[in-house]
Amino acid sequence: MRSVLVTGATGGIGRSLVEAFAREGDNVAVHFHNQEDAANEMVQSLGEQYPGQRFVAVGGDVSDEGA
């Protein structure tokens, strides 16, 4: 089982990647910049669908080196 971080996970491509990694059995860190509620909802939903895996929402601005 891998652990992966998907940046921009609340958007279209990012969300699709999160779902693909989850289907493969991976633990996923769901990154968000402004959409904390959407990320938390995704983490909760994935946790219910894949109870043996870990999902966590992680916020931050990855374009800002000082953040």
Buried (B, 14 or more C-beta within 10 A) or exposed (E): EEEBBBBBBBBEEBBEBBBEBBEEEBBBBBBBBEBEEBBBBBBEEBBEEBEEBBBBBBBEEEEEEEE
